[in-house]
Amino acid sequence: MFFDGGFDVIVCVQSIYYYTEAHMQTRLKSLERMLNPGGIFYATMMGTKSEYYDYSEPVGDGLSVINMRTERKVRENYHINFTESEQHLLSRFPMFEALDVGFYSEKFRSDEGQGFHYLFVGQKPETR
C-alpha cells in the first residue's frame, strides 16, 4: 500500500528542489495522488536569498549549477532549483490549497553566508 497512497501527511524537507522543473511537477502530481483528500502537504524550497544562489549559474529547466569553494564548504556541480519569492512558491504547488507559507533562515558563522528556505503548507482538496 506504500506507493499506492493513503497518506494523511506528506513531508518534503530539503528534497524536491533537486529536481528539474518538469520532473518536480511530475513528482508533485504523484505525491498529490498518494495523499488522501483533506491531507496535508508540507515542503521546503531553497530560496534565492541562500548563499548558494550567489555561486550559481542557470543550466536549464529550472536548475542552476553551484560551484563554490570556501574555507569550510566545497560544492562542485551541485544542482538546485531555486524559488524566487512567495508568489513563485505558491505557483509551484497549484494542486494544493495553500494553508500557510513562510521561511526559515540560518547563519552559523559570521564569516559565511546564510541559508534560506521557503516553507509551504497545503491541503489536498476534499473533492477533486
Backbone atoms as SQL, in Angstrom:
CREATE TABLE atoms (id INTEGER PRIMARY KEY, chain TEXT, resi INTEGER, resn TEXT, atom TEXT, x REAL, y REAL, z REAL);
INSERT INTO atoms VALUES
  (1, 'A', 1, 'MET', 'N', 0.815, -1.204, 0.000),
  (2, 'A', 1, 'MET', 'CA', 0.000, 0.000, 0.000),
  (3, 'A', 1, 'MET', 'C', 0.854, 1.262, 0.000),
  (4, 'A', 2, 'PHE', 'N', 2.148, 1.151, 0.267),
  (5, 'A', 2, 'PHE', 'CA', 3.014, 2.320, 0.414),
  (6, 'A', 2, 'PHE', 'C', 2.940, 3.267, -0.767),
  (7, 'A', 3, 'PHE', 'N', 3.203, 2.811, -1.969),
  (8, 'A', 3, 'PHE', 'CA', 3.217, 3.700, -3.123),
  (9, 'A', 3, 'PHE', 'C', 1.836, 3.893, -3.734),
  (10, 'A', 4, 'ASP', 'N', 0.864, 3.147, -3.263),
  (11, 'A', 4, 'ASP', 'CA', -0.498, 3.351, -3.730),
  (12, 'A', 4, 'ASP', 'C', -1.166, 4.522, -3.027),
  (13, 'A', 5, 'GLY', 'N', -0.549, 4.991, -1.967),
  (14, 'A', 5, 'GLY', 'CA', -1.076, 6.159, -1.292),
  (15, 'A', 5, 'GLY', 'C', -1.767, 5.856, 0.006),
  (16, 'A', 6, 'GLY', 'N', -2.752, 6.685, 0.298),
  (17, 'A', 6, 'GLY', 'CA', -3.468, 6.558, 1.551),
  (18, 'A', 6, 'GLY', 'C', -2.827, 7.352, 2.675),
  (19, 'A', 7, 'PHE', 'N', -2.035, 8.382, 2.338),
  (20, 'A', 7, 'PHE', 'CA', -1.342, 9.160, 3.352),
  (21, 'A', 7, 'PHE', 'C', -2.174, 10.364, 3.777),
  (22, 'A', 8, 'ASP', 'N', -2.112, 10.681, 5.065),
  (23, 'A', 8, 'ASP', 'CA', -2.766, 11.874, 5.590),
  (24, 'A', 8, 'ASP', 'C', -1.818, 13.075, 5.587),
  (25, 'A', 9, 'VAL', 'N', -0.514, 12.815, 5.612),
  (26, 'A', 9, 'VAL', 'CA', 0.504, 13.864, 5.611),
  (27, 'A', 9, 'VAL', 'C', 1.670, 13.410, 4.737),
  (28, 'A', 10, 'ILE', 'N', 2.173, 14.306, 3.896),
  (29, 'A', 10, 'ILE', 'CA', 3.394, 14.065, 3.133),
  (30, 'A', 10, 'ILE', 'C', 4.329, 15.236, 3.403),
  (31, 'A', 11, 'VAL', 'N', 5.569, 14.923, 3.768),
  (32, 'A', 11, 'VAL', 'CA', 6.569, 15.929, 4.126),
  (33, 'A', 11, 'VAL', 'C', 7.758, 15.815, 3.171),
  (34, 'A', 12, 'CYS', 'N', 8.121, 16.939, 2.555),
  (35, 'A', 12, 'CYS', 'CA', 9.272, 17.011, 1.646),
  (36, 'A', 12, 'CYS', 'C', 10.195, 18.112, 2.139),
  (37, 'A', 13, 'VAL', 'N', 11.116, 17.776, 3.016),
  (38, 'A', 13, 'VAL', 'CA', 12.023, 18.762, 3.596),
  (39, 'A', 13, 'VAL', 'C', 13.357, 18.706, 2.863),
  (40, 'A', 14, 'GLN', 'N', 13.733, 19.823, 2.276),
  (41, 'A', 14, 'GLN', 'CA', 15.002, 19.980, 1.575),
  (42, 'A', 14, 'GLN', 'C', 15.257, 18.830, 0.597),
  (43, 'A', 15, 'SER', 'N', 14.270, 18.530, -0.220),
  (44, 'A', 15, 'SER', 'CA', 14.442, 17.396, -1.136),
  (45, 'A', 15, 'SER', 'C', 13.981, 17.656, -2.556),
  (46, 'A', 16, 'ILE', 'N', 12.834, 18.273, -2.761),
  (47, 'A', 16, 'ILE', 'CA', 12.314, 18.353, -4.135),
  (48, 'A', 16, 'ILE', 'C', 12.929, 19.469, -4.957),
  (49, 'A', 17, 'TYR', 'N', 13.742, 20.314, -4.354),
  (50, 'A', 17, 'TYR', 'CA', 14.392, 21.359, -5.151),
  (51, 'A', 17, 'TYR', 'C', 15.614, 20.851, -5.904),
  (52, 'A', 18, 'TYR', 'N', 15.871, 19.578, -5.848),
  (53, 'A', 18, 'TYR', 'CA', 16.944, 18.979, -6.654),
  (54, 'A', 18, 'TYR', 'C', 16.435, 18.520, -8.024),
  (55, 'A', 19, 'TYR', 'N', 15.132, 18.590, -8.224),
  (56, 'A', 19, 'TYR', 'CA', 14.529, 18.173, -9.492),
  (57, 'A', 19, 'TYR', 'C', 14.550, 19.302, -10.521),
  (58, 'A', 20, 'THR', 'N', 14.567, 18.924, -11.799),
  (59, 'A', 20, 'THR', 'CA', 14.288, 19.904, -12.839),
  (60, 'A', 20, 'THR', 'C', 12.836, 20.341, -12.664),
  (61, 'A', 21, 'GLU', 'N', 12.460, 21.413, -13.320),
  (62, 'A', 21, 'GLU', 'CA', 11.075, 21.888, -13.216),
  (63, 'A', 21, 'GLU', 'C', 10.091, 20.818, -13.693),
  (64, 'A', 22, 'ALA', 'N', 10.393, 20.186, -14.821),
  (65, 'A', 22, 'ALA', 'CA', 9.492, 19.154, -15.366),
  (66, 'A', 22, 'ALA', 'C', 9.393, 17.955, -14.425),
  (67, 'A', 23, 'HIS', 'N', 10.519, 17.495, -13.914),
  (68, 'A', 23, 'HIS', 'CA', 10.492, 16.341, -13.008),
  (69, 'A', 23, 'HIS', 'C', 9.832, 16.682, -11.677),
  (70, 'A', 24, 'MET', 'N', 10.007, 17.927, -11.220),
  (71, 'A', 24, 'MET', 'CA', 9.364, 18.336, -9.978),
  (72, 'A', 24, 'MET', 'C', 7.850, 18.280, -10.122),
  (73, 'A', 25, 'GLN', 'N', 7.323, 18.787, -11.229),
  (74, 'A', 25, 'GLN', 'CA', 5.879, 18.769, -11.426),
  (75, 'A', 25, 'GLN', 'C', 5.345, 17.339, -11.541),
  (76, 'A', 26, 'THR', 'N', 6.105, 16.467, -12.189),
  (77, 'A', 26, 'THR', 'CA', 5.716, 15.047, -12.261),
  (78, 'A', 26, 'THR', 'C', 5.672, 14.437, -10.869),
  (79, 'A', 27, 'ARG', 'N', 6.696, 14.706, -10.052),
  (80, 'A', 27, 'ARG', 'CA', 6.756, 14.167, -8.691),
  (81, 'A', 27, 'ARG', 'C', 5.618, 14.732, -7.844),
  (82, 'A', 28, 'LEU', 'N', 5.350, 16.029, -7.955),
  (83, 'A', 28, 'LEU', 'CA', 4.281, 16.629, -7.156),
  (84, 'A', 28, 'LEU', 'C', 2.920, 16.042, -7.500),
  (85, 'A', 29, 'LYS', 'N', 2.677, 15.780, -8.773),
  (86, 'A', 29, 'LYS', 'CA', 1.410, 15.153, -9.172),
  (87, 'A', 29, 'LYS', 'C', 1.285, 13.756, -8.579),
  (88, 'A', 30, 'SER', 'N', 2.402, 13.008, -8.544),
  (89, 'A', 30, 'SER', 'CA', 2.339, 11.663, -7.966),
  (90, 'A', 30, 'SER', 'C', 2.129, 11.739, -6.453),
  (91, 'A', 31, 'LEU', 'N', 2.744, 12.714, -5.789),
  (92, 'A', 31, 'LEU', 'CA', 2.529, 12.873, -4.350),
  (93, 'A', 31, 'LEU', 'C', 1.087, 13.275, -4.051),
  (94, 'A', 32, 'GLU', 'N', 0.526, 14.133, -4.891),
  (95, 'A', 32, 'GLU', 'CA', -0.868, 14.527, -4.701),
  (96, 'A', 32, 'GLU', 'C', -1.792, 13.310, -4.822),
  (97, 'A', 33, 'ARG', 'N', -1.502, 12.418, -5.764),
  (98, 'A', 33, 'ARG', 'CA', -2.322, 11.199, -5.913),
  (99, 'A', 33, 'ARG', 'C', -2.221, 10.312, -4.670),
  (100, 'A', 34, 'MET', 'N', -1.068, 10.293, -4.009),
  (101, 'A', 34, 'MET', 'CA', -0.866, 9.454, -2.827),
  (102, 'A', 34, 'MET', 'C', -1.512, 10.025, -1.572),
  (103, 'A', 35, 'LEU', 'N', -1.832, 11.313, -1.599),
  (104, 'A', 35, 'LEU', 'CA', -2.374, 11.988, -0.422),
  (105, 'A', 35, 'LEU', 'C', -3.893, 11.822, -0.370),
  (106, 'A', 36, 'ASN', 'N', -4.396, 11.478, 0.793),
  (107, 'A', 36, 'ASN', 'CA', -5.841, 11.366, 0.983),
  (108, 'A', 36, 'ASN', 'C', -6.501, 12.733, 0.819),
  (109, 'A', 37, 'PRO', 'N', -7.766, 12.775, 0.383),
  (110, 'A', 37, 'PRO', 'CA', -8.496, 14.047, 0.358),
  (111, 'A', 37, 'PRO', 'C', -8.464, 14.688, 1.746),
  (112, 'A', 38, 'GLY', 'N', -8.160, 15.974, 1.789),
  (113, 'A', 38, 'GLY', 'CA', -8.037, 16.677, 3.060),
  (114, 'A', 38, 'GLY', 'C', -6.665, 16.534, 3.698),
  (115, 'A', 39, 'GLY', 'N', -5.788, 15.731, 3.077),
  (116, 'A', 39, 'GLY', 'CA', -4.452, 15.510, 3.618),
  (117, 'A', 39, 'GLY', 'C', -3.567, 16.742, 3.509),
  (118, 'A', 40, 'ILE', 'N', -2.526, 16.766, 4.323),
  (119, 'A', 40, 'ILE', 'CA', -1.621, 17.903, 4.420),
  (120, 'A', 40, 'ILE', 'C', -0.317, 17.610, 3.680),
  (121, 'A', 41, 'PHE', 'N', 0.140, 18.608, 2.930),
  (122, 'A', 41, 'PHE', 'CA', 1.418, 18.536, 2.214),
  (123, 'A', 41, 'PHE', 'C', 2.317, 19.643, 2.755),
  (124, 'A', 42, 'TYR', 'N', 3.532, 19.289, 3.163),
  (125, 'A', 42, 'TYR', 'CA', 4.493, 20.240, 3.713),
  (126, 'A', 42, 'TYR', 'C', 5.786, 20.120, 2.918),
  (127, 'A', 43, 'ALA', 'N', 6.313, 21.259, 2.455),
  (128, 'A', 43, 'ALA', 'CA', 7.553, 21.231, 1.679),
  (129, 'A', 43, 'ALA', 'C', 8.401, 22.451, 1.998),
  (130, 'A', 44, 'THR', 'N', 9.705, 22.286, 1.830),
  (131, 'A', 44, 'THR', 'CA', 10.629, 23.406, 1.903),
  (132, 'A', 44, 'THR', 'C', 11.335, 23.520, 0.556),
  (133, 'A', 45, 'MET', 'N', 11.595, 24.760, 0.154),
  (134, 'A', 45, 'MET', 'CA', 12.257, 25.032, -1.122),
  (135, 'A', 45, 'MET', 'C', 13.359, 26.059, -0.901),
  (136, 'A', 46, 'MET', 'N', 14.540, 25.803, -1.443),
  (137, 'A', 46, 'MET', 'CA', 15.643, 26.740, -1.263),
  (138, 'A', 46, 'MET', 'C', 15.374, 28.023, -2.046),
  (139, 'A', 47, 'GLY', 'N', 15.549, 29.144, -1.360),
  (140, 'A', 47, 'GLY', 'CA', 15.293, 30.437, -1.969),
  (141, 'A', 47, 'GLY', 'C', 16.549, 31.101, -2.517),
  (142, 'A', 48, 'THR', 'N', 16.333, 32.099, -3.343),
  (143, 'A', 48, 'THR', 'CA', 17.447, 32.829, -3.952),
  (144, 'A', 48, 'THR', 'C', 18.197, 33.695, -2.934),
  (145, 'A', 49, 'LYS', 'N', 17.688, 33.807, -1.713),
  (146, 'A', 49, 'LYS', 'CA', 18.411, 34.517, -0.660),
  (147, 'A', 49, 'LYS', 'C', 19.470, 33.635, -0.006),
  (148, 'A', 50, 'SER', 'N', 19.534, 32.374, -0.399),
  (149, 'A', 50, 'SER', 'CA', 20.552, 31.462, 0.112),
  (150, 'A', 50, 'SER', 'C', 21.911, 31.823, -0.480),
  (151, 'A', 51, 'GLU', 'N', 22.971, 31.628, 0.297),
  (152, 'A', 51, 'GLU', 'CA', 24.311, 31.916, -0.212),
  (153, 'A', 51, 'GLU', 'C', 24.639, 31.083, -1.449),
  (154, 'A', 52, 'TYR', 'N', 24.045, 29.922, -1.592),
  (155, 'A', 52, 'TYR', 'CA', 24.313, 29.092, -2.778),
  (156, 'A', 52, 'TYR', 'C', 23.931, 29.811, -4.070),
  (157, 'A', 53, 'TYR', 'N', 22.901, 30.643, -3.994),
  (158, 'A', 53, 'TYR', 'CA', 22.460, 31.353, -5.188),
  (159, 'A', 53, 'TYR', 'C', 23.563, 32.268, -5.735),
  (160, 'A', 54, 'ASP', 'N', 24.348, 32.829, -4.844),
  (161, 'A', 54, 'ASP', 'CA', 25.443, 33.715, -5.258),
  (162, 'A', 54, 'ASP', 'C', 26.517, 32.979, -6.063),
  (163, 'A', 55, 'TYR', 'N', 26.574, 31.675, -5.941),
  (164, 'A', 55, 'TYR', 'CA', 27.562, 30.849, -6.638),
  (165, 'A', 55, 'TYR', 'C', 26.940, 30.061, -7.796),
  (166, 'A', 56, 'SER', 'N', 25.741, 30.436, -8.202),
  (167, 'A', 56, 'SER', 'CA', 25.003, 29.611, -9.167),
  (168, 'A', 56, 'SER', 'C', 24.985, 30.214, -10.561),
  (169, 'A', 57, 'GLU', 'N', 24.786, 29.315, -11.526),
  (170, 'A', 57, 'GLU', 'CA', 24.566, 29.694, -12.919),
  (171, 'A', 57, 'GLU', 'C', 23.439, 28.830, -13.461),
  (172, 'A', 58, 'PRO', 'N', 22.454, 29.433, -14.134),
  (173, 'A', 58, 'PRO', 'CA', 21.363, 28.635, -14.708),
  (174, 'A', 58, 'PRO', 'C', 21.887, 27.643, -15.752),
  (175, 'A', 59, 'VAL', 'N', 21.325, 26.429, -15.714),
  (176, 'A', 59, 'VAL', 'CA', 21.709, 25.410, -16.708),
  (177, 'A', 59, 'VAL', 'C', 20.514, 24.876, -17.482),
  (178, 'A', 60, 'GLY', 'N', 19.305, 25.294, -17.126),
  (179, 'A', 60, 'GLY', 'CA', 18.128, 24.890, -17.881),
  (180, 'A', 60, 'GLY', 'C', 17.100, 24.135, -17.073),
  (181, 'A', 61, 'ASP', 'N', 15.859, 24.226, -17.518),
  (182, 'A', 61, 'ASP', 'CA', 14.693, 23.580, -16.917),
  (183, 'A', 61, 'ASP', 'C', 14.613, 23.832, -15.413),
  (184, 'A', 62, 'GLY', 'N', 14.901, 25.080, -15.033),
  (185, 'A', 62, 'GLY', 'CA', 14.776, 25.485, -13.642),
  (186, 'A', 62, 'GLY', 'C', 16.010, 25.268, -12.795),
  (187, 'A', 63, 'LEU', 'N', 16.916, 24.418, -13.242),
  (188, 'A', 63, 'LEU', 'CA', 18.092, 24.110, -12.432),
  (189, 'A', 63, 'LEU', 'C', 19.201, 25.135, -12.626),
  (190, 'A', 64, 'SER', 'N', 19.933, 25.353, -11.544),
  (191, 'A', 64, 'SER', 'CA', 21.173, 26.119, -11.576),
  (192, 'A', 64, 'SER', 'C', 22.266, 25.227, -11.019),
  (193, 'A', 65, 'VAL', 'N', 23.472, 25.393, -11.531),
  (194, 'A', 65, 'VAL', 'CA', 24.608, 24.630, -11.019),
  (195, 'A', 65, 'VAL', 'C', 25.392, 25.527, -10.066),
  (196, 'A', 66, 'ILE', 'N', 25.772, 24.957, -8.944),
  (197, 'A', 66, 'ILE', 'CA', 26.541, 25.679, -7.935),
  (198, 'A', 66, 'ILE', 'C', 27.944, 25.096, -7.917),
  (199, 'A', 67, 'ASN', 'N', 28.910, 25.977, -7.999),
  (200, 'A', 67, 'ASN', 'CA', 30.315, 25.615, -7.820),
  (201, 'A', 67, 'ASN', 'C', 30.890, 26.635, -6.855),
  (202, 'A', 68, 'MET', 'N', 31.094, 26.199, -5.636),
  (203, 'A', 68, 'MET', 'CA', 31.611, 27.107, -4.613),
  (204, 'A', 68, 'MET', 'C', 32.711, 26.415, -3.829),
  (205, 'A', 69, 'ARG', 'N', 33.642, 27.207, -3.418),
  (206, 'A', 69, 'ARG', 'CA', 34.740, 26.706, -2.594),
  (207, 'A', 69, 'ARG', 'C', 35.044, 27.798, -1.569),
  (208, 'A', 70, 'THR', 'N', 34.724, 27.512, -0.327),
  (209, 'A', 70, 'THR', 'CA', 35.043, 28.424, 0.763),
  (210, 'A', 70, 'THR', 'C', 35.956, 27.675, 1.723),
  (211, 'A', 71, 'GLU', 'N', 36.344, 28.343, 2.775),
  (212, 'A', 71, 'GLU', 'CA', 37.227, 27.718, 3.758),
  (213, 'A', 71, 'GLU', 'C', 36.646, 26.414, 4.308),
  (214, 'A', 72, 'ARG', 'N', 35.334, 26.394, 4.482),
  (215, 'A', 72, 'ARG', 'CA', 34.694, 25.251, 5.128),
  (216, 'A', 72, 'ARG', 'C', 33.806, 24.416, 4.208),
  (217, 'A', 73, 'LYS', 'N', 33.386, 24.979, 3.080),
  (218, 'A', 73, 'LYS', 'CA', 32.432, 24.286, 2.215),
  (219, 'A', 73, 'LYS', 'C', 32.956, 24.175, 0.794),
  (220, 'A', 74, 'VAL', 'N', 32.743, 23.002, 0.219),
  (221, 'A', 74, 'VAL', 'CA', 33.029, 22.796, -1.195),
  (222, 'A', 74, 'VAL', 'C', 31.788, 22.171, -1.818),
  (223, 'A', 75, 'ARG', 'N', 31.243, 22.842, -2.817),
  (224, 'A', 75, 'ARG', 'CA', 30.109, 22.318, -3.579),
  (225, 'A', 75, 'ARG', 'C', 30.506, 22.429, -5.046),
  (226, 'A', 76, 'GLU', 'N', 30.658, 21.296, -5.681),
  (227, 'A', 76, 'GLU', 'CA', 31.018, 21.290, -7.098),
  (228, 'A', 76, 'GLU', 'C', 29.965, 20.520, -7.873),
  (229, 'A', 77, 'ASN', 'N', 29.496, 21.142, -8.951),
  (230, 'A', 77, 'ASN', 'CA', 28.490, 20.523, -9.814),
  (231, 'A', 77, 'ASN', 'C', 27.245, 20.125, -9.012),
  (232, 'A', 78, 'TYR', 'N', 26.827, 21.015, -8.147),
  (233, 'A', 78, 'TYR', 'CA', 25.697, 20.825, -7.233),
  (234, 'A', 78, 'TYR', 'C', 24.509, 21.552, -7.843),
  (235, 'A', 79, 'HIS', 'N', 23.417, 20.862, -8.083),
  (236, 'A', 79, 'HIS', 'CA', 22.278, 21.440, -8.808),
  (237, 'A', 79, 'HIS', 'C', 21.108, 21.730, -7.874),
  (238, 'A', 80, 'ILE', 'N', 20.542, 22.938, -8.028),
  (239, 'A', 80, 'ILE', 'CA', 19.414, 23.384, -7.212),
  (240, 'A', 80, 'ILE', 'C', 18.395, 24.080, -8.113),
  (241, 'A', 81, 'ASN', 'N', 17.128, 23.863, -7.816),
  (242, 'A', 81, 'ASN', 'CA', 16.031, 24.579, -8.459),
  (243, 'A', 81, 'ASN', 'C', 15.541, 25.605, -7.433),
  (244, 'A', 82, 'PHE', 'N', 16.025, 26.839, -7.562),
  (245, 'A', 82, 'PHE', 'CA', 15.735, 27.889, -6.582),
  (246, 'A', 82, 'PHE', 'C', 14.312, 28.424, -6.715),
  (247, 'A', 83, 'THR', 'N', 13.768, 28.876, -5.588),
  (248, 'A', 83, 'THR', 'CA', 12.488, 29.564, -5.550),
  (249, 'A', 83, 'THR', 'C', 12.764, 31.041, -5.302),
  (250, 'A', 84, 'GLU', 'N', 12.147, 31.889, -6.118),
  (251, 'A', 84, 'GLU', 'CA', 12.464, 33.320, -6.119),
  (252, 'A', 84, 'GLU', 'C', 11.682, 34.154, -5.116),
  (253, 'A', 85, 'SER', 'N', 10.461, 33.736, -4.793),
  (254, 'A', 85, 'SER', 'CA', 9.599, 34.564, -3.949),
  (255, 'A', 85, 'SER', 'C', 8.457, 33.709, -3.407),
  (256, 'A', 86, 'GLU', 'N', 7.660, 34.295, -2.515),
  (257, 'A', 86, 'GLU', 'CA', 6.484, 33.571, -2.020),
  (258, 'A', 86, 'GLU', 'C', 5.507, 33.290, -3.161),
  (259, 'A', 87, 'GLN', 'N', 5.360, 34.243, -4.079),
  (260, 'A', 87, 'GLN', 'CA', 4.462, 34.032, -5.219),
  (261, 'A', 87, 'GLN', 'C', 4.951, 32.875, -6.085),
  (262, 'A', 88, 'HIS', 'N', 6.235, 32.813, -6.325),
  (263, 'A', 88, 'HIS', 'CA', 6.825, 31.704, -7.079),
  (264, 'A', 88, 'HIS', 'C', 6.588, 30.384, -6.344),
  (265, 'A', 89, 'LEU', 'N', 6.750, 30.413, -5.024),
  (266, 'A', 89, 'LEU', 'CA', 6.493, 29.229, -4.206),
  (267, 'A', 89, 'LEU', 'C', 5.057, 28.746, -4.407),
  (268, 'A', 90, 'LEU', 'N', 4.097, 29.645, -4.305),
  (269, 'A', 90, 'LEU', 'CA', 2.692, 29.279, -4.464),
  (270, 'A', 90, 'LEU', 'C', 2.402, 28.726, -5.858),
  (271, 'A', 91, 'SER', 'N', 3.063, 29.263, -6.859),
  (272, 'A', 91, 'SER', 'CA', 2.821, 28.801, -8.230),
  (273, 'A', 91, 'SER', 'C', 3.328, 27.382, -8.461),
  (274, 'A', 92, 'ARG', 'N', 4.204, 26.904, -7.622),
  (275, 'A', 92, 'ARG', 'CA', 4.761, 25.558, -7.777),
  (276, 'A', 92, 'ARG', 'C', 3.817, 24.473, -7.275),
  (277, 'A', 93, 'PHE', 'N', 2.879, 24.833, -6.427),
  (278, 'A', 93, 'PHE', 'CA', 2.007, 23.852, -5.779),
  (279, 'A', 93, 'PHE', 'C', 0.530, 24.122, -6.060),
  (280, 'A', 94, 'PRO', 'N', 0.127, 24.256, -7.314),
  (281, 'A', 94, 'PRO', 'CA', -1.271, 24.608, -7.608),
  (282, 'A', 94, 'PRO', 'C', -2.262, 23.492, -7.270),
  (283, 'A', 95, 'MET', 'N', -1.769, 22.275, -7.110),
  (284, 'A', 95, 'MET', 'CA', -2.663, 21.160, -6.812),
  (285, 'A', 95, 'MET', 'C', -3.106, 21.124, -5.347),
  (286, 'A', 96, 'PHE', 'N', -2.516, 21.986, -4.522),
  (287, 'A', 96, 'PHE', 'CA', -2.853, 22.044, -3.102),
  (288, 'A', 96, 'PHE', 'C', -3.420, 23.419, -2.759),
  (289, 'A', 97, 'GLU', 'N', -4.366, 23.437, -1.826),
  (290, 'A', 97, 'GLU', 'CA', -4.864, 24.705, -1.291),
  (291, 'A', 97, 'GLU', 'C', -3.853, 25.186, -0.260),
  (292, 'A', 98, 'ALA', 'N', -3.287, 26.355, -0.476),
  (293, 'A', 98, 'ALA', 'CA', -2.278, 26.890, 0.445),
  (294, 'A', 98, 'ALA', 'C', -2.908, 27.205, 1.796),
  (295, 'A', 99, 'LEU', 'N', -2.320, 26.677, 2.851),
  (296, 'A', 99, 'LEU', 'CA', -2.757, 26.979, 4.216),
  (297, 'A', 99, 'LEU', 'C', -1.825, 27.987, 4.870),
  (298, 'A', 100, 'ASP', 'N', -0.530, 27.903, 4.529),
  (299, 'A', 100, 'ASP', 'CA', 0.444, 28.810, 5.116),
  (300, 'A', 100, 'ASP', 'C', 1.719, 28.785, 4.290),
  (301, 'A', 101, 'VAL', 'N', 2.396, 29.903, 4.246),
  (302, 'A', 101, 'VAL', 'CA', 3.730, 29.993, 3.650),
  (303, 'A', 101, 'VAL', 'C', 4.607, 30.773, 4.618),
  (304, 'A', 102, 'GLY', 'N', 5.873, 30.516, 4.548),
  (305, 'A', 102, 'GLY', 'CA', 6.817, 31.208, 5.417),
  (306, 'A', 102, 'GLY', 'C', 8.227, 30.917, 4.951),
  (307, 'A', 103, 'PHE', 'N', 9.164, 31.090, 5.852),
  (308, 'A', 103, 'PHE', 'CA', 10.549, 30.793, 5.518),
  (309, 'A', 103, 'PHE', 'C', 11.332, 30.539, 6.797),
  (310, 'A', 104, 'TYR', 'N', 12.504, 29.935, 6.650),
  (311, 'A', 104, 'TYR', 'CA', 13.474, 29.888, 7.734),
  (312, 'A', 104, 'TYR', 'C', 14.831, 30.193, 7.139),
  (313, 'A', 105, 'SER', 'N', 15.651, 30.797, 7.945),
  (314, 'A', 105, 'SER', 'CA', 16.979, 31.205, 7.530),
  (315, 'A', 105, 'SER', 'C', 17.944, 30.860, 8.650),
  (316, 'A', 106, 'GLU', 'N', 19.162, 30.516, 8.282),
  (317, 'A', 106, 'GLU', 'CA', 20.161, 30.209, 9.292),
  (318, 'A', 106, 'GLU', 'C', 21.511, 30.743, 8.852),
  (319, 'A', 107, 'LYS', 'N', 22.287, 31.139, 9.828),
  (320, 'A', 107, 'LYS', 'CA', 23.654, 31.585, 9.587),
  (321, 'A', 107, 'LYS', 'C', 24.457, 31.116, 10.782),
  (322, 'A', 108, 'PHE', 'N', 25.361, 30.189, 10.556),
  (323, 'A', 108, 'PHE', 'CA', 26.081, 29.570, 11.656),
  (324, 'A', 108, 'PHE', 'C', 27.382, 30.278, 12.008),
  (325, 'A', 109, 'ARG', 'N', 27.948, 30.978, 11.021),
  (326, 'A', 109, 'ARG', 'CA', 29.217, 31.674, 11.265),
  (327, 'A', 109, 'ARG', 'C', 29.154, 33.071, 10.652),
  (328, 'A', 110, 'SER', 'N', 29.757, 34.025, 11.327),
  (329, 'A', 110, 'SER', 'CA', 29.712, 35.409, 10.847),
  (330, 'A', 110, 'SER', 'C', 30.500, 35.607, 9.560),
  (331, 'A', 111, 'ASP', 'N', 31.423, 34.720, 9.258),
  (332, 'A', 111, 'ASP', 'CA', 32.242, 34.860, 8.052),
  (333, 'A', 111, 'ASP', 'C', 31.689, 34.065, 6.867),
  (334, 'A', 112, 'GLU', 'N', 30.454, 33.587, 6.973),
  (335, 'A', 112, 'GLU', 'CA', 29.830, 32.829, 5.885),
  (336, 'A', 112, 'GLU', 'C', 28.461, 33.416, 5.567),
  (337, 'A', 113, 'GLY', 'N', 27.963, 33.057, 4.404),
  (338, 'A', 113, 'GLY', 'CA', 26.623, 33.475, 4.005),
  (339, 'A', 113, 'GLY', 'C', 25.566, 32.695, 4.771),
  (340, 'A', 114, 'GLN', 'N', 24.331, 32.967, 4.429),
  (341, 'A', 114, 'GLN', 'CA', 23.221, 32.332, 5.133),
  (342, 'A', 114, 'GLN', 'C', 22.482, 31.348, 4.235),
  (343, 'A', 115, 'GLY', 'N', 21.788, 30.446, 4.877),
  (344, 'A', 115, 'GLY', 'CA', 20.862, 29.572, 4.176),
  (345, 'A', 115, 'GLY', 'C', 19.475, 30.196, 4.220),
  (346, 'A', 116, 'PHE', 'N', 18.631, 29.846, 3.264),
  (347, 'A', 116, 'PHE', 'CA', 17.285, 30.399, 3.227),
  (348, 'A', 116, 'PHE', 'C', 16.369, 29.414, 2.523),
  (349, 'A', 117, 'HIS', 'N', 15.299, 29.013, 3.190),
  (350, 'A', 117, 'HIS', 'CA', 14.321, 28.093, 2.628),
  (351, 'A', 117, 'HIS', 'C', 12.907, 28.635, 2.853),
  (352, 'A', 118, 'TYR', 'N', 12.109, 28.569, 1.803),
  (353, 'A', 118, 'TYR', 'CA', 10.688, 28.861, 1.927),
  (354, 'A', 118, 'TYR', 'C', 9.977, 27.621, 2.461),
  (355, 'A', 119, 'LEU', 'N', 8.865, 27.843, 3.173),
  (356, 'A', 119, 'LEU', 'CA', 8.014, 26.771, 3.689),
  (357, 'A', 119, 'LEU', 'C', 6.651, 26.860, 3.024),
  (358, 'A', 120, 'PHE', 'N', 6.115, 25.717, 2.672),
  (359, 'A', 120, 'PHE', 'CA', 4.771, 25.656, 2.117),
  (360, 'A', 120, 'PHE', 'C', 3.985, 24.597, 2.869),
  (361, 'A', 121, 'VAL', 'N', 2.800, 24.973, 3.324),
  (362, 'A', 121, 'VAL', 'CA', 1.856, 24.024, 3.926),
  (363, 'A', 121, 'VAL', 'C', 0.584, 24.113, 3.099),
  (364, 'A', 122, 'GLY', 'N', 0.190, 22.987, 2.539),
  (365, 'A', 122, 'GLY', 'CA', -1.011, 22.952, 1.721),
  (366, 'A', 122, 'GLY', 'C', -1.882, 21.768, 2.070),
  (367, 'A', 123, 'GLN', 'N', -3.065, 21.772, 1.501),
  (368, 'A', 123, 'GLN', 'CA', -4.028, 20.698, 1.753),
  (369, 'A', 123, 'GLN', 'C', -4.618, 20.244, 0.440),
  (370, 'A', 124, 'LYS', 'N', -4.726, 18.923, 0.296),
  (371, 'A', 124, 'LYS', 'CA', -5.406, 18.388, -0.868),
  (372, 'A', 124, 'LYS', 'C', -6.890, 18.620, -0.705),
  (373, 'A', 125, 'PRO', 'N', -7.547, 19.210, -1.686),
  (374, 'A', 125, 'PRO', 'CA', -8.985, 19.450, -1.560),
  (375, 'A', 125, 'PRO', 'C', -9.742, 18.153, -1.276),
  (376, 'A', 126, 'GLU', 'N', -10.835, 18.278, -0.562),
  (377, 'A', 126, 'GLU', 'CA', -11.671, 17.115, -0.235),
  (378, 'A', 126, 'GLU', 'C', -12.232, 16.451, -1.488),
  (379, 'A', 127, 'THR', 'N', -12.548, 17.260, -2.483),
  (380, 'A', 127, 'THR', 'CA', -13.050, 16.715, -3.746),
  (381, 'A', 127, 'THR', 'C', -12.215, 17.264, -4.875),
  (382, 'A', 128, 'ARG', 'N', -11.937, 16.415, -5.812),
  (383, 'A', 128, 'ARG', 'CA', -11.176, 16.813, -6.993),
  (384, 'A', 128, 'ARG', 'C', -11.620, 16.005, -8.152);
